[in-house]
Amino acid sequence: MTAPAIAVRGVEKSYSGVTVLHDIDLDIAPGEVHGLVGENGAGKSTLLKILGGAIRADAGTISFDGEQVSIGSPRDAIAQGVSLISQEGALVPALSVLDNVFLARWSQRGGLIRARTDRKRLAALIEQTGFTVDPGERVDRLAIGVQQQVEILRSLARGARVLALDEPTAVLTEHEKANLLGLIRRLAAGGTTVILVSHFLDEVLSVADRVTVLRDGALVRTGAAAEQTPRQLVRDMVGREIDVLYPDPRPVPEAAPVVLSARGLGRGLVQAVDLDVRAGEILGIAGLVGSGRTETLRLLFGADRGDGVVEVDGVALTRHSPRRSMAAGIALVPESRKEQGLVMVRSVSENVVLSSLPQRRVGPFVRKNAERDAVGTVSKSVDIRAADPGAAIETLSGGNQQKALFAKWLLNKPRVLLIDEPTRGVDVAAKTQIHHLITDLAADGMAVVCVSSEIEELLALSHRVLVLRHGRPVGEYPRGTSREVVVAAAFGDQEGDRP
């Protein structure tokens, strides 16, 4: 290996006395794609944030091209040519794509911004990456997957020498994933160093030159990607074998009643969606980003007002709203736990009980004993691993945060569970736990509607899969349908079903 582009020596980081990185030594070569894998809480994102200047290390040194540097802020990292794209995102929601890409770096002449020049620069970057982004669209109106694309475009516009990507494919479609992985290869071939954190081990192995495994804040080993297998990586990540990733859902009884029904559901992109979900059934909804998957769940929950009728147990929900949906037994696990599902600065307990406070309230007062018992019971049922329920939920790993989001709704004992990206940004062990949780809930009679960007996840968990394209249903497929058929329907490649 040539002299390292990045040399990390003895890096350590702790929070409230808990060590999250311990004595990390790591070399990353120029132009290398370096995979970084491990369970949630292993320290992957923490290491990336140290390199990207988002947080400071407690000890250790970092060198770029043989020169030791001090990175105390994102500005310092950018000055070193390091661009961090984290799961949390760092865009200005109210500004356009164009303004976010060139923020504080607009083309200028005589003190005037040359917007036409920047539009041409952005058009060239979009062509280079294969992304589909409207330069004039406001960022807060974009899907999370598209927002991630905007961050990548901004990094490229800054001429980043080191690109640190934290779960970049978590909410991308198969086509978009393939484009991004191809882009990573091209960037590395051109001399850009790429550090890739991902829970998709097959993707890591397909694009990385070497892979480093972290476990409990310590570096387990680094090896050539060509010599690794997903099974070996999982064993090193968790310290044991994990055999079952996708449990089989229990068959739906023939006499199971319809719990959730929708007719003529529509608003904006979504048009004329009809669906029925029976007790104990898992209905998967597939489609590309922008197909209307998330929008359909929001309409079912009443988060967005639209046309059509939604019924629970045969009773129509009039003046549909989240409050009326919750009263009728509908719960929604949103796609972004940090922006839509949890209050990150509040405690684990406060988040878990947030949607069910009226059940433990006497007048203006909350019955703390009842709250503590409820949190303890549901936390155990979904296996939330938190040393202190009073700790801020942002201190938990992504997998435990996601399980807390499920727990928040399960305290309401819903009849219908709507889930958007159930395992986004969680490690393989937590993913397996969540899959078992979903199938167990369905086995107990809950009606489940699940949206996922992972086709394999949908096909493995669902009894049926409904495919949306351009906001309309284009096909419904039974369990056992091949991945190729579902992907073809999503892209409009089926015979007689072309746009």
WODA-V245865 format. One record per backbone hydrogen bond with DSSP energy under -1.0 kcal/mol. CO is the residue of the C=O (numbers start at 1). NH is the residue of the N-H. Records with the same first field share a line. If there is no record, write none. Layout:
CO = NH, NH
This chain:
5 = 65
6 = 28
7 = 63
8 = 26
9 = 61
11 = 24
12 = 58, 59
13 = 20, 21
15 = 18
18 = 15
21 = 13
24 = 11
26 = 8
28 = 5, 6
29 = 32
32 = 194
33 = 209, 210
34 = 196
35 = 212
37 = 214
39 = 42
42 = 217
43 = 47
44 = 48
45 = 49
46 = 50
47 = 51
48 = 52
49 = 54, 55
59 = 12
61 = 9
62 = 69
63 = 7
64 = 67
67 = 64
73 = 77
74 = 78
75 = 79
76 = 80
77 = 82
78 = 81
81 = 161, 162
83 = 164
85 = 166
92 = 95
93 = 140
95 = 139
96 = 100
97 = 101
98 = 102
102 = 105
107 = 114
109 = 112
112 = 109
113 = 115
114 = 118
115 = 119
116 = 120
117 = 121
118 = 122
119 = 123
120 = 124
121 = 125
122 = 126
123 = 127
124 = 128
125 = 129
126 = 130
134 = 137
135 = 98
137 = 97
138 = 141
139 = 142
143 = 147
144 = 148
145 = 149
146 = 150
147 = 151
148 = 152
149 = 153
150 = 154
151 = 155
152 = 156
153 = 157
154 = 158
155 = 160
156 = 159
161 = 193
162 = 83
163 = 195
164 = 85
165 = 197
167 = 170
169 = 172
173 = 177
174 = 178
175 = 179
176 = 180
177 = 181
178 = 182
179 = 183
180 = 184
181 = 185
182 = 186
183 = 187
184 = 188
185 = 189
186 = 190
187 = 192
188 = 191
193 = 163
194 = 34
195 = 165
196 = 36
197 = 167
199 = 201
200 = 204
201 = 205
202 = 206
203 = 207
204 = 208
209 = 225
210 = 35
211 = 223
212 = 37
213 = 220
215 = 218
217 = 22
218 = 215
221 = 213
223 = 211
224 = 227
225 = 228
229 = 233
230 = 234
231 = 235
232 = 236
233 = 237
234 = 238
235 = 239
253 = 256
257 = 279
259 = 313
260 = 277
261 = 311
262 = 275
263 = 309
265 = 273
266 = 307
267 = 270
270 = 267
273 = 265
275 = 262
277 = 259, 260
278 = 281
281 = 448
282 = 463, 464
283 = 450
284 = 466
286 = 468
288 = 291
291 = 471
292 = 296
293 = 297
294 = 298
295 = 299
296 = 300
297 = 301
298 = 302, 303, 304
307 = 266
309 = 263
310 = 317
311 = 261
312 = 315
315 = 312
321 = 325
322 = 326
323 = 327
324 = 328
325 = 330
329 = 415, 416
331 = 418
333 = 420
336 = 340
337 = 342
343 = 346
344 = 394
346 = 393
347 = 351
348 = 352
349 = 353
353 = 356
356 = 359
357 = 360
360 = 367
362 = 365
365 = 362
366 = 368
367 = 371
368 = 372
369 = 373
370 = 374
371 = 375
372 = 376
373 = 377
374 = 378
375 = 379
376 = 380
377 = 381
378 = 382
379 = 384
388 = 391
389 = 349
391 = 348
392 = 395
393 = 396
397 = 401
398 = 402
399 = 403
400 = 404
401 = 405
402 = 406
403 = 407
404 = 408
406 = 410
407 = 411
409 = 412
410 = 413
415 = 447
416 = 331
417 = 449
418 = 333
419 = 451
421 = 424
423 = 426
427 = 431
428 = 432
429 = 433
430 = 434
431 = 435
432 = 436
433 = 437
434 = 438
435 = 439
436 = 440
437 = 441
438 = 442
439 = 443
440 = 444
441 = 446
442 = 445
447 = 417
448 = 283
449 = 419
450 = 285
451 = 421
454 = 458
455 = 459
456 = 460
457 = 461
458 = 462
463 = 479
464 = 284
465 = 477
466 = 286
467 = 474
469 = 472
471 = 271
472 = 469
475 = 467
477 = 465
478 = 481
482 = 486
483 = 487
484 = 488
485 = 489
486 = 490
487 = 491
488 = 493
494 = 497
